[in-house]
Amino acid sequence: MDIRLDRPIVFVDLETTGLNPSYDRIVEITVIKVHPDGSEEQRTVRINPEMPIPAAATSVHGITDEDVVNQPPFSRYAKNLMAFLNGSDLAEFNAIRFDLPMLRAEFARVGVRFDLEGRNVVDPMAIFHQMEPRDLAAAYKRYCGKAMDNAHTSLGDVKAAMEILEAQLKDHPELGSSMESLHAFCHPRQPDWLDDEGKAVLTDEGPALGFGKHRGRLVKDIAELDADYLDWILYGNFTEQVKQAVRQGRSS
C-alpha cells in the first residue's frame, strides 16, 4: 500500500441481517490486517445471528439461514476479534456510518467495550463523497455536461432535474422509458414484501414484520407476546398495506 503506516491498519467488512445496529446482527466478517512492513493477515468467518436473515438481506450478500445455522454466535468470536483489532487503525468503505457502529453494537451485546479512542479511522466512502459530490449540480455536470448557472433557485433546480432525467434515459436505456419501469427502479422491492418498504412481509405461515424489535416474527405470535406493539402500528403513521397485514395476522 502507498499509505505510510506507523502501526497496522485493519480493513473490516460486515455482512448483516439489515442496517440497524440496534437489532440487526452480523452474519459474516472479513478482516485484513496490513502491517507496516507490507505483510497481511486475512480472516473470514460466518456467524449465526440467532435471528432469521430477511430475504432482502440474503438478496444482497447471498447468505441464508441454512448457511449459518451451525455456525457459532458472535460471542464465540468476540475475544479473538478484539485481540486482532487491538493496536491497529481501522478502515472500510462506509465504516463510519455502518460497519463500525454495527461492530460496536455487537461487542456491547456481549459485554465487550470496543473503543475507537486513539485509533485513526479512514473511510474511503467519506473521501469519495467529498472529492466527488453527489448533489444536483454534480449530477447536472455529469449527465448534461455543463455547469448550473442558477443553482438553488426553485426554477433552476427543477429545470435541471428535468434535463438530468432526460439525459439518464439516453445514457441508461436499460431503465426503460415508462413511468412504471422507472418507479420500479427507484423503489426496488422483494417478492415477499407486502408494502413498498418491506415493513410487512409474507411468509408460509402468514404475515410477519420486517422492522423493529419484532423483525422476522409472525404477527400472530406478536399478538400473544406484545399486543400493544400491534396497536401502535394500527394507530400509527404506517401505510394501509402494513396495517392490513397486522389485521390479517391477528385474525389468523
KAFEN-V804422 format. One record per pair of residues at least 12 apart in sequence whose ideal C-beta (glycine too) atoms are under 8 Angstrom apart, sorted by the first residue. I is the first residue (numbers start at 1). J is the second residue. D is the distance in whole Angstrom. If there is no record, write none. Layout:
i->[I/I]
j->[J/J]
d->[D/D]
This chain:
i->[1/1/5/5/5/6/7/7/7/7/8/8/8/8/8/8/8/9/9/9/9/9/9/9/9/10/10/10/10/10/10/10/10/10/10/11/11/11/11/11/11/11/12/12/12/12/12/12/12/12/12/12/12/13/13/13/13/13/14/14/14/14/14/14/14/15/15/15/15/15/15/15/16/16/16/17/17/17/17/17/17/18/18/18/18/19/21/21/21/21/22/23/23/23/24/24/24/25/25/25/25/25/25/26/26/26/26/26/26/27/27/27/27/27/27/27/27/27/28/28/28/28/28/28/29/29/29/29/29/29/30/30/30/31/31/31/31/31/33/33/41/43/45/45/46/46/46/46/47/47/47/47/47/47/48/48/48/48/48/48/49/49/49/50/51/51/52/52/53/53/54/54/54/54/54/55/55/55/55/56/56/56/56/59/74/74/74/75/78/78/78/78/79/82/82/82/85/88/89/89/89/89/90/90/90/90/90/91/91/91/91/92/92/93/93/93/94/94/95/95/95/95/96/96/96/96/97/97/100/100/104/136/136/136/136/136/136/137/137/139/139/140/140/140/143/143/143/143/143/144/144/144/144/148/193/194/194/194/194/194/195/195/195/195/196/196/197/197/197/198/198/199/199/199/199/200/200/200/200/202/203/205/205/206/206/206/206/206/206/207/207/207/207/207/207/208/209/212/213/214/214/218/219/219/219/219/219/219/220/220/220/222/223/223/230/230/233/234/234]
j->[34/38/34/35/36/36/36/87/88/89/33/34/35/36/87/88/89/33/34/88/89/90/91/120/122/31/32/33/34/84/85/88/89/90/91/31/32/33/34/90/91/92/29/30/31/85/90/91/92/95/99/100/103/29/30/92/93/99/26/28/29/98/99/102/103/27/28/29/57/60/61/63/49/57/102/49/51/52/53/54/57/54/56/57/215/98/101/102/104/105/105/212/213/215/49/102/215/47/49/50/51/74/106/47/49/74/102/103/106/46/47/49/53/57/61/63/67/68/44/45/46/47/61/63/43/44/45/47/77/81/42/43/44/43/44/81/84/85/84/88/84/84/71/77/63/67/68/71/68/71/72/73/74/77/68/69/70/71/72/73/68/73/74/73/215/216/65/216/65/68/198/201/210/215/216/190/191/192/201/190/193/198/210/190/106/109/110/110/106/107/110/112/112/107/112/114/114/119/119/120/121/122/116/119/120/121/122/121/122/123/124/123/124/123/124/125/123/125/121/122/123/125/121/123/125/126/123/125/116/121/116/148/151/157/160/161/164/151/160/160/164/160/163/164/163/164/167/168/171/160/163/164/167/160/210/207/241/242/244/245/239/241/242/245/239/241/210/211/239/210/211/211/238/239/242/241/242/245/246/245/218/218/220/218/219/220/248/249/252/219/245/246/248/249/252/249/222/229/229/226/229/249/245/246/248/249/250/252/249/250/252/249/249/250/246/250/246/246/247]
d->[6/7/7/7/4/7/7/6/6/6/5/6/5/7/7/4/7/7/5/6/5/7/6/8/7/6/7/5/8/7/6/4/7/6/7/7/5/8/7/8/5/6/7/8/5/8/6/8/5/7/6/8/7/7/5/6/8/7/5/7/6/8/5/6/7/5/4/8/8/8/4/6/8/7/6/5/6/8/5/6/5/6/8/6/7/7/5/5/7/4/7/7/6/6/8/7/8/8/3/7/6/7/7/5/7/6/7/7/6/7/6/5/6/8/7/5/8/6/7/7/5/7/7/6/8/7/6/7/7/7/7/7/4/5/8/7/6/8/7/6/8/7/8/6/7/7/5/5/6/6/7/7/5/7/5/7/8/5/6/5/7/8/8/6/8/6/6/4/5/7/8/7/6/7/7/5/7/5/7/5/8/6/8/6/5/8/6/4/8/6/5/5/7/7/6/7/8/7/5/4/7/7/8/6/7/5/7/7/4/7/7/7/8/7/5/5/7/5/6/8/5/8/7/5/8/6/8/8/7/7/8/7/7/6/6/7/8/5/8/8/5/5/7/6/8/5/4/6/7/8/5/6/5/6/7/7/5/7/8/5/5/4/5/8/7/8/8/8/8/4/7/5/7/8/5/6/5/4/7/8/7/6/8/6/7/6/7/5/5/5/4/7/6/4/8/8/7/8/8/7/6/7/7/6/7/2/6/8/5/7/5/8/7/5/5/6/5/6/7]
